[in-house]
Amino acid sequence: MGTDSRAAVTPLPLRECKIRASFLLKDLLSPDTQRSTRAAERLRALPAFAGQTLGEVLASKERIRRKHALAVIAREQGHASWEELKNARGEEEETPPQVDFERFFIQHSSVFLNRWFSSYPEALASLRAMGGYLFPYRRQFFICEADFLKARGVDAADPDWERMGRNWVEPLDPAARARLEEKLIALGYES
């Protein structure tokens, strides 16, 4: 793929790419027909599945492996293969500190009712409809309100939240997310 298509895609760290590959496999194996069909359609971007119908991909979903999901994510990131993506990102992208959102719950007792979702599309729809701040948590997603963040010492009024669309998973402005990540790590929310 040419560099023009890569410029339109926000580069994700390798760790995030691996997480998204896991979600793709989970979606493919889901009993929810819409989720599994969307995942099968994404897999058809690979030459190995391009000639198959959605029904054929779904019928063979038990044979689809992590390497296939990683290849899909690589293509979505503008690379021909997972190896090319890894080489482009370099190993240093896996080592910087990352925010551990589990610490939001470990370090503080919670009296807040957050909205929890098993899929990202559901969480994103809720964020768009009802607002809040969207975060990943293990293999789930949660949306909290500003008071939840404030109770954890986080400045919910920081303009970078708006710049990134209050969405940690797919920020509108990756630089804003990077600045917020540094602030959260400084507050002790490092993995």
N, C-alpha and C positions, 0 to 999 in steps of 0.2 A: 504494500500500500504506500502511496505517496505521502510526503510530509504535510500536504494540505489537510488530509483527513486526520492526521495526528494533532494538528494545531487546534482542531475543533473539540478535542476530547481532553478533559481535565485528567492529567496523569494521577493514578492512584498508587500509593505505596504497595509493595509486593504483599505485605500482610493483608491489606484490604482486598487485593485481587484474590488471594486465597480464600478469604472469607466469602467473597461473592461467588466463587466457584462452588463452595460448600452449599450456599443458599440455592444456587442453580440446581444442584443435584437433589437437594431436599424438595424443591418445587417440582422437579420432574417426577419424583416418587410420591408426591402428595395425592391423597384421594380427591382433592379439589380439582375438578376437570379444567377449570380456567387456568389455575396455576400450572398444572402439568402440561397443558397445551401451549401456554406461553413459553415454558421452558423448552419444550420440544421444538418450537419454532426457532428459538435462539440457537439450538443445536444444529439446525439445518443450515446454518452459516458455514459449518465445517464441510469440507469436500466429502468426507466419509458419509455424511447424512444428507447432502444437498439433493441427491437424486431420489430420496425417499419422501413419501407422503408423511403428513403429520401422524396419521394412523400407524404407519410402519415404524416411525421413530418411537411412538408411545408403546407399541407392541414389543419393542426390543429394549425398553428402558432399563430392564434389569442387567443388561450387558454394558450399559454406558458407565464409564469409569470417571474417576476424578480427573485423569489426564484430558478427557474430552471437555469437561467443564472448564479446566484451566485454559485450554485452547480457545474456547469461546470467549472467555474474559480477555485473553490476549488480543483476539481479533477486535473485540469491542473497544479495546484500548489503542487500536491502530497498528497492531503488530501481526505478522504472519504466523507466529507460533509463540508458545509459552517460553521457549528458550530465548527467542529474540526479545521478548518483553523483559525477561530476567536480565539479559545482557544490557538492555537499554537503561534499566533502573539501577543496576549495580547493586552489589550486596550491602552497601552502606545504608540503603533505605530501610533495611529490616532492623537495624540496630538502634536508631534514636528512641528516646523514651516515648511512650505512648500513654494516653489518658486511659485510666482504668475506671470505667463507669460503675463497676461493682463497688468501688470505694464510696460512691454516693450513698450507698445503703449500709455498708459495713461500719463506717465511721460515725454515722448519725442514726439515731432512731427516727423513724418517719411517721408523721401524722398527716401526710399528704396522700391524696388519692391520685395516682398517676394513671394514665391510660396505657395499657399494655397490648402488644400485637405480636402475632407469630410471623407475620409477613411484612416486608417493607412497603409494598403497595397499599396495604390497609393502613399502616401508620402514616404514610404520606397523605392519603386521602383525609385522614382525621386531622393532620396538621393543617392542611389547606382549609378544612371546614371549620375547625374549632380553635386553631392557633396553638400556641405553646412552643416547646423546645423539644425537638426529636433527637433521640440518642439510641445507639445500639447497646444491647445488653446480652452477652453470650450469643445465643441464636435467636434472640427476640429483639424487640424495639419498644421503647417507652417514650411517652410524651409527658413532660412535666410543665408546671406553671412557673412563673418568675419567683414566687415565694419559696418554692422548693429549692431553687438555686441560691437565693439569698440566705436561706437557713444553712447552707453549706459554705457560706463565705464567698460565693461567686457573684460578681457584678452583673446582674441580669439586664442592666441598662447600658452596658457597654455597646457602643454602636456597631461593633463587629458582629454581634448576634444578628442584627438586621441585614448587614452586608452579606452574611452567609445564608440568609433565609431561615435562620433558626433551625437548620437541618444539618446535623453533624455528619450524617451518612453521605449526602450529596450536596455539599455546600455550593451556593451560587458563586462565592468568592473564596477560593482555597487559601488565599493569603490571609483573609480574615480568620478562617478556621485555624491556620497555623499560629496566628497571634493569640487566639483564645486557648489553643492547646498549651502554649508556653505558660500562660497565666494559670491554667488548671493544674499543670504539673508543679508550678511554683507553690500552689496551695496544698500540694500533697496528694493529688489524684493521679499519681504515676503508677504504671503497671510494673 
